[in-house]
Amino acid sequence: MLALELPRALLGRIEEEARSGYPEEVCGFLFSPPPGPRAACRRVTRVEPALNEADGGRGNRFVISAERLRAVEREATVRGEVVGGFYHSHPDHAPLPSAADTEGAWPWYAYLIVAVHRGGTCSHGAFELVRPSGRLATRRLQVTVDGSAIGSRSDRTRRN
């Protein structure tokens, strides 16, 4: 299982977006350099917000359209990047994947969940889909400042 490395400045941008979008879920893309064959870490170098296109219930779900994802993936390729994963917020809920998160997850991508508690304090969880079980497993989330680790988190696999 790979670690997800996220610079503190980018995590701060995601947290601010989650606070400003509260009480609805916000979502977006995590960009990385193309991973090498033996990469031990998915290093996030850029984040980009996405419009939550859910038809309702945005307080507990998010949708990014396939058309938007394809467009963002094309743009990333031109920049020499890949969409390495997605982030979204959980207003007033733990940073653990919901049943909808698990059902909508795809292999290979990293998933970052930022829980926003009462519109202020944030906590985090990072996950990836494990095949063939279909469950989300926790990734180690390493927050960095100028390339140096300032904190990490690793939990057991969450079964839904």
C-alpha positions as CSV (number, residue, x, y, z in Angstrom):
1,M,0.0,0.0,0.0
2,L,1.4,3.4,-1.0
3,A,1.6,6.4,1.2
4,L,-0.1,9.7,0.2
5,E,2.3,12.6,0.7
6,L,0.5,16.0,0.8
7,P,2.3,19.3,1.4
8,R,0.9,21.3,4.3
9,A,0.0,24.3,2.1
10,L,-2.1,22.1,-0.2
11,L,-3.9,20.5,2.8
12,G,-4.6,23.9,4.2
13,R,-6.2,25.0,0.9
14,I,-8.4,21.9,1.0
15,E,-9.4,22.5,4.6
16,E,-10.3,26.2,3.8
17,E,-12.4,25.0,0.9
18,A,-14.1,22.5,3.2
19,R,-14.9,25.2,5.8
20,S,-16.2,27.6,3.2
21,G,-18.4,25.0,1.6
22,Y,-19.8,23.8,5.0
23,P,-22.4,22.4,5.5
24,E,-22.2,20.8,2.0
25,E,-19.5,18.4,0.8
26,V,-16.8,19.9,-1.3
27,C,-14.7,17.9,-3.7
28,G,-11.7,18.1,-6.0
29,F,-8.7,16.5,-7.7
30,L,-5.3,15.5,-6.4
31,F,-2.5,15.8,-9.0
32,S,0.8,13.9,-8.9
33,P,3.7,13.3,-11.2
34,P,3.3,10.0,-13.1
35,P,4.3,7.3,-10.7
36,G,7.3,5.1,-11.3
37,P,7.0,1.3,-11.3
38,R,8.4,1.1,-7.7
39,A,6.9,4.3,-6.2
40,A,6.4,3.9,-2.5
41,C,4.5,7.2,-2.2
42,R,1.9,9.2,-4.2
43,R,3.2,12.7,-3.9
44,V,0.5,15.4,-4.4
45,T,1.9,18.4,-6.2
46,R,-1.3,20.3,-7.0
47,V,-5.0,20.3,-6.0
48,E,-8.0,21.7,-7.9
49,P,-11.5,22.1,-6.6
50,A,-14.4,20.5,-8.6
51,L,-18.1,21.4,-8.6
52,N,-20.2,19.1,-6.5
53,E,-22.7,18.0,-9.2
54,A,-24.9,15.9,-6.8
55,D,-28.6,16.5,-7.6
56,G,-29.4,16.9,-3.9
57,G,-28.2,15.8,-0.5
58,R,-24.9,17.6,-0.9
59,G,-24.5,17.6,2.8
60,N,-23.6,13.9,2.6
61,R,-22.6,13.1,-0.9
62,F,-20.6,14.5,-3.9
63,V,-20.5,13.8,-7.6
64,I,-17.9,14.7,-10.2
65,S,-19.2,14.1,-13.7
66,A,-17.4,11.8,-16.0
67,E,-17.1,14.6,-18.5
68,R,-15.3,16.8,-16.1
69,L,-13.0,14.0,-15.0
70,R,-12.0,13.3,-18.6
71,A,-11.4,17.0,-19.3
72,V,-9.2,17.3,-16.2
73,E,-7.3,14.2,-17.1
74,R,-6.5,15.6,-20.5
75,E,-5.3,18.9,-19.0
76,A,-3.2,16.9,-16.5
77,T,-1.5,14.9,-19.3
78,V,-0.5,18.1,-21.1
79,R,1.1,19.3,-17.8
80,G,2.9,16.1,-17.3
81,E,0.7,15.1,-14.4
82,V,-1.9,12.5,-13.6
83,V,-5.0,12.7,-11.5
84,G,-3.7,10.7,-8.6
85,G,-6.8,10.9,-6.6
86,F,-9.7,12.8,-5.2
87,Y,-10.6,14.7,-2.1
88,H,-14.0,15.5,-0.5
89,S,-15.3,16.8,2.8
90,H,-17.5,15.2,5.4
91,P,-19.4,17.9,7.2
92,D,-19.8,16.9,10.9
93,H,-18.9,13.3,10.2
94,A,-15.7,11.3,10.8
95,P,-13.1,11.2,8.0
96,L,-14.0,7.6,7.2
97,P,-15.4,6.3,3.9
98,S,-19.2,6.0,3.8
99,A,-21.0,3.2,1.9
100,A,-21.4,5.7,-1.0
101,D,-17.7,6.5,-1.0
102,T,-16.8,2.8,-1.1
103,E,-19.4,2.0,-3.9
104,G,-18.1,4.9,-6.0
105,A,-14.3,4.3,-5.5
106,W,-12.0,3.1,-8.3
107,P,-8.8,1.1,-7.9
108,W,-5.4,2.9,-8.1
109,Y,-6.7,6.4,-7.0
110,A,-6.1,7.8,-3.6
111,Y,-9.0,9.3,-1.7
112,L,-8.6,12.0,0.9
113,I,-11.5,12.8,3.2
114,V,-11.4,16.0,5.2
115,A,-13.9,16.0,8.1
116,V,-15.2,19.5,9.0
117,H,-16.5,19.7,12.5
118,R,-19.1,22.5,13.0
119,G,-17.6,24.4,10.2
120,G,-14.2,24.8,11.9
121,T,-11.9,22.0,13.0
122,C,-10.7,19.5,10.4
123,S,-9.5,15.9,10.7
124,H,-8.3,13.7,7.8
125,G,-8.2,10.2,6.4
126,A,-6.7,8.8,3.3
127,F,-7.9,5.6,1.5
128,E,-7.6,3.4,-1.5
129,L,-9.8,0.7,-3.0
130,V,-8.5,-2.8,-2.4
131,R,-9.3,-5.4,-5.0
132,P,-10.8,-8.0,-5.1
133,S,-12.4,-7.3,-1.7
134,G,-14.0,-4.1,-2.8
135,R,-13.3,-2.4,0.6
136,L,-11.4,0.8,1.2
137,A,-8.1,0.4,3.0
138,T,-6.4,3.2,4.9
139,R,-3.4,4.9,3.3
140,R,-0.7,6.5,5.4
141,L,-1.2,10.2,5.0
142,Q,2.0,12.1,5.4
143,V,1.8,15.9,5.6
144,T,5.0,17.7,4.6
145,V,6.4,21.2,4.8
146,D,9.2,21.9,2.2
147,G,9.6,18.1,1.7
148,S,10.0,17.2,5.4
149,A,7.4,15.1,7.1
150,I,5.5,16.9,9.9
151,G,3.0,14.2,10.7
152,S,1.5,11.0,9.4
153,R,-1.4,8.8,10.2
154,S,-2.0,5.2,9.5
155,D,-5.0,3.2,10.6
156,R,-6.3,-0.3,10.0
157,T,-8.5,-1.2,7.1
158,R,-12.1,0.0,7.3
159,R,-14.7,-2.4,6.3
160,N,-18.1,-1.2,5.0
